Amino acid sequence: MSIAEKMASNQKQIAISEFFEKNKHFLGFDTLNRAIITAVKEAVDNSLDACEEARILPDITIEIQRVPKSKDQLILIAMDNGPGIPQKSIENVFGKLLYGSRFHAIRQSRGQQGIGITGVVMYSQLTTGKQTYVKSKIASESSAVEVSLGIDTRKNKAVKYSQERVIWTEGDQIVEHGLFIRTQMKAKFQRGSQSIVQYLKMTSIVNPHANITFRYINSDGELEIENNWKRATNNLPTPVKAIKPHPHGIHLGQLQRMLKDSDERKLTSFLRQNFSGVSSRAAKEVCTKANLSDGAKPKLLKTEQVNSLLDACSEVKFLPPPTNCLSPIEDLLIKKGLSKTIDSKFVTTLTRNPRVASGNPYQIEVGLIFGGSMPSDQQVQLLRFANRVPLMYQQGGCLLTQAISSIDWRQYGLEQSGGKGVPKGPATILVHLASTNVQFTSEAKEAVASNDEVMQEIRKALLELGRNLRRHMKKKKKMAKAQEKFDLINDILPAIAEKASSLLGKPVPELSSTISKIMNAVIMEQNTYWDKDTKTVRVAGILYNYTSRPRSYTILMNWPEKQGAVMIDNDRGGRKETIGLWAWKIETLQPGERANIEFGLDNLEKGDWTETEVFYRGSAEVIGASKLDEKILEEMKNQNSDEVLETMEVITEDIDETISNVASRAMLNDSTNDEIQKESYQTTLFEKEGDE
Amino acid sequence: MSRRREEGETKAALHQVVEEMYTKLEKGETPTMTLPVRTKLNIDFDKKLGVYKYGKKRSTRDASSLGSAKNLLRALHMVEFIDEMIDNGKSSTLREMYYISEGWGHGKFSTQNESNNLAEDLEIITTSMREDFKLRPEEDGSRIIGNLTINELNRRGEWMKINARDDVGDSGYGVPYNVEREKIELLDHDVDFLMAIETGGMFDRLIENGFDEEYRCGLVHLKGQPARSTRRILKRMNEEWNLPVVVFADGDPWSFRIFGSIAYGAIKTAHISEYLATPSATYLGVTADDIVAYDLPSDDLTSKDIEALKSELSDPRFADGYWQEQINTMLKLGKKAEQQSLAKYGLDFVTDTYLPEKLAELGLA
């Protein structure tokens, strides 16, 4: 036996499970506080993913119990109403690392490497020697299965200790389908910014379709904490489709494996069948560039040939991969998620169009909330998410943080020393990166790795929010000024008149003429609020003419027409100016007169529409409204038709290859794209005004 | 010369303020309150009185902004409050009024400074004194030591004869806030002049050294910028007893201002300068020249000091040759010195050498 052969035979086959045992710090089990958060996270991620796949609105309950008379021992109970796991799969799901279909599929999902829940079972076993109890019920079976599991860490295999079929009831209801896990581990329960509560709160923001309950029971067996983050929408995330890899995102090893596994006889058909975005023209081009014949047999390619094939791929232009493999949360839902968990005065959100970086589709979503009860002398709270999973550690080393820190927030009204770093102020900034391939800095998946393209995309999105914030602040300032005037004429002036009259024993004089002199302005007061009783959004505006001359205006207000809102109770009538913009003509408002504009918005939920923009056409300034920029309005009207033209052009280019593409674009146009249009339209109108 | 008013007159004058607002409202105009501009740009020398008074510049406060409208409302509340006090024979401190304003709704004060300033505004507009308004300051007056005998009406309503040398302890006679004739009578004295001293340390040094007896003078402690009652009692002793007044202060721009307010009247109280100012008072020191002549330990002027000196150069009260020279010398020197820096030459230097020399210059010793 040669020395080399001897050495090789001596090398132990290290099971992945054993590797994990030695490297648990990589996987989020390095501290006692983190261990329980990671465990909760794995359980919740699994539940959300499973519910999403099975199209079930998730109800998730997490319970932590301090084990009495123990040092740092916690029991974790996780329960969901998901599809459950078939009896025969339980061992694999809970007992084998790198198990699951997700590892090979290319699409956006929460747990990407499938290392998740098995790690929890293993950690439990390593720190307490206890088995993990699992109860699962699938809809097609009449009873649930109960299993106690351990793991043979050397064989990467689950060991089943008991198995029974039972009837699962919760309260007096028989559970149709769901999963129940109870496990015990060495861990510490903490509060604060890196806690289970924070993690679940963040999870609920980006999963507004989930109903999440949390309970903490202390060592005396008392319920100490109970939280419930209610479902804010009944719409499940758009179903995501698995896509084939894109030639720009492929690595050598992956390409070799695909070639080896392929059944295609010709290289061109291999390229077209196994990749997305490859037209027959492009496939031929790759072969030519790689100096390979179109008919070369994929299975037989040598390493140098694979290398030149890879090089050729990077030189050829392909159609972008379809982006319907992504599941953005979408503007409105982020807004809802944020509003329900954090008390604030102003929320702005943005979902950018999906983009592709190195063959991987990705999409950026951002949100910013401001005001309310948030502290103004502290750093802004950052909420980072990758594929709807909260990132709670390694904030400083994360691309999402770096993008936020690279912006000079001072120009948008937040404090920031030197125009760099995490800004200060009563605000929370949310960044969500959705991608088929999120690159993390480490296995712990807590920080997104640097990437210039993605960074620029996040910056663009954040700058847009910044402009919205600035607009809001400006508006607030303007309104405060108007409010001062209102206070003056409604409170102070009558008090002066009354006091002066009573001191002199004379009658109180009529004030209207004095009021006109003091105000000498036309003022728009507007309020948007949710009416509990009718379950509609109400918009109420009053236009006051406090000048000495008659005035006439056209008043315009925006409304969420594209979101499906229905305008009701609009007694004043008016007419539609363009999509999402209504106009009312106010003919001659006499000095001292006022005009009411009121309407309701049906088919919306609470929090969907909280701020209405008011514009005016007319010669004299209206305090509390912005002058309408006609040029931009024109552009906006044109844009609505341009979108259609653009789509038409794509279709004629390469019909058979782009059908799926167009479909996905069209789908996006229906929802998110419109939102972006609206957002940027409002901003530009305002910017114009600010430049004067 | 404005003078103390009868209660009826005070009320009528205050009602003029109300009348101005009411008339404007009746005409459909914005209510206003007109008062003299209260800066150094609007003080003129009154030759007849020998003091600086507000000039003719008027500013109008109107109710077109929230802030000034609130001020007008406060003025009305204050008028009503004063009316009531006059009718009920009560009085209150400025601070008490500030707290009472809590119940004035939109007319409540947000700082005591606001209420003090408005009280002054009303004094100026109505040419009354705050004593007429039954308002008193909480600032206490100064201390006096020397062979001066006064009669003070004590709180039991009895007249009490006090000699400010024999009937008092080391802290001297405490000057009450009201030093008008109904409260204080100046009976008798046996001194040649009065010396007003800026700091407590120097006041106590002169007493310890027996300066008042040796040089036959009354010592008055100013406590920095002197309170109205301090200036008023100096004025009365100067007029009624015909005693010269000299001012002994630190050698810095702020001391010049203290002297200015004693001799010519303060800008803030220019409406009652003829009550408070002693035009014949002279500045004894520390002068800018003294810093050099006596080689006194000194500090560099701060930027605020320099700013103050420059502002004094354009102040009409310091327009004469003596002050222009003093101010310019100090600016050139770039130095200031405290009274107590004279201790450089020993504790007795001030009483044995400095003051006798300076008083000799003035012909008082």
Interface residues (C-beta under 8 A of the other chain):
Chain A: E484 K485 D487 L488 D491 I492 L493 A495 I496 A497 K499 A500 S501 L503 L504 K506 P509 E510 L511 S512 S513 T514 K517 I518
Chain B: H15 V18 E19 M21 Y22 K24 L25 E26 G28 E29 T30 P31 A63 S64 S65 L66 A69 K70 L72 L73 L76 H77 V79 E80 D83 G105 H106 G107
